[in-house]
Amino acid sequence: MKLFKYSELTAKDIQKLVQRNVDPANEIRAVVEEVIANVQQHGDSALIDYAQKFDKVALTKLFLDKAELEELAEAITPEQKNALETAYSNIYKFHQTQLKTEDKVETMPGVTCWRELRPIEKVGLYIPGGSAVLPSTFLMLGIPARIAGCHEIVVCSPPQKSGKVNAFIAYVALLLGIDKIYLVGGSQAIAAMAYGTESIAKVDKIFGPGNQFVTKAKTLIQSTTTTAIDMPAGPSEVLVIADDTAIPAYIAADLLAQAEHGIDSQSVLVCTSATIAEATLAEIEKQLPVLPRAEIAGLALDNSYIVVTSSLAEAMDFSNRYAPEHLILATHSWEQITGSIINAGSVFLGNLTPESAGDYASGTNHTLPTSSYARAYSGVSVDSFVKKITFQHITREGIQNIGHTVEILAEMEGLHAHRNAVSVRKSPQTP
């Protein structure tokens, strides 16, 4: 990991450091555009061809049905089932509280306004399955979709070498009451859900993280179809802010946990002394070699760095510029600085709160904005799966109270039919 001193960085240096997952030559875009066009034109046959090309799997059909999912799930041990069920319970508890009925508001006598929730009818869930299979992501997306009441849930996940999904994905599908999984991955899965194929229904909104190709596909379809996306959630990242009260072994473990996601992941340490940086690097040297995914984590760390600041305030300033997906405050003083957080997807407070807890089972959602999108996006929640429709009702008293104001404003804009729509209702002859 490269090491920088905050005091020596120019504004241009910082801008370069916080930039990630760029595609300056549009190479990723070109590949994804070709995939999208092919899926649009050839539908299922393109998806089968891409499974052979990218996943090295010869598919005879594009989905697994309930019976096949039940058969796969039989391989799970009781201990594994219990872990998945505990995670399900905690995530459900946290998200269930987000489904709230709003109060009606009488803005003036006789004029009442309110909002009501309606589920998005058809949603698509993308569950990554490249170098790591993520049943946790299935829980994070499927649970709020079920709580929201979405009428149709389409699930796509890349086929494994067996031509199926793994047992954990299958068991989560059963927990969620989902009886079909489509064996489609990458940008082709996003295209299939956005445009529809012979087998896969077009959806209204697509959810789920992925690599840069998946992220690019989501951003492209959002501008070319009527299908929305949750957010541009790409390669994962963590930023750890640490002071002298932090524990280097814990910091190293958190940085490595993020790095093992993939070679395009990024782990950043922003600490208040070179001593912490050196101790953390020493711990990484101890912990990295014993990891099964050490090679992947090592390559990700080559793309990562440490910034040494003179204070927690400077560290927070850098963090807000970076806008991390995951922010860990490895300090006893976290309560003093949480109010300064402006840009972050999800925050983990204190030395005993690893990001892994949020990734799996504490209850919060791990589908979060990456690549500085935390400046404008929130993580997935039940709100992501619903629409909020506004209603209003005006009584005889209300039209008299608000009418003159509307008439004047309509006149100001030169829209006389707007004025008349109020004036005719103010007439005493109106029934």
Secondary structure, DSSP 8 states (H G I E B T S, - for coil): -EEEEGGG--HHHHHHHH--S--TT-HHHHHHHHHHHHHHHHTHHHHHHHIIIII----SSSEEEHHHHHHHHTTS-HHHHHHHHHHHHHHHHHHHTT------EEEETTEEEEEEEEE-SEEEEE---SSS--HHHHHHHHHHHHHHT-SEEEEE----TTSS--HHHHHHHHHHT--EEE---HHHHHHHHHH--SSS---SEEE----HHHHHHHHHHHHHSS-EES----S-EEEEEE-TTS-HHHHHHHHHHHHTT-TT-EEEEEES-HHHHHHHHHHHHHHGGG-TTHHHHHHHHHT-EEEE-SSHHHHHHHHHHH--SEEEEESTTHHHHGGG--S-SEEEESTT--HHHHHHTSSS------TTGGGT-----GGGGEEEEEEEEE-HHHHHHHHHHHHHHHHHTT-HHHHHHHHHHHSTT--
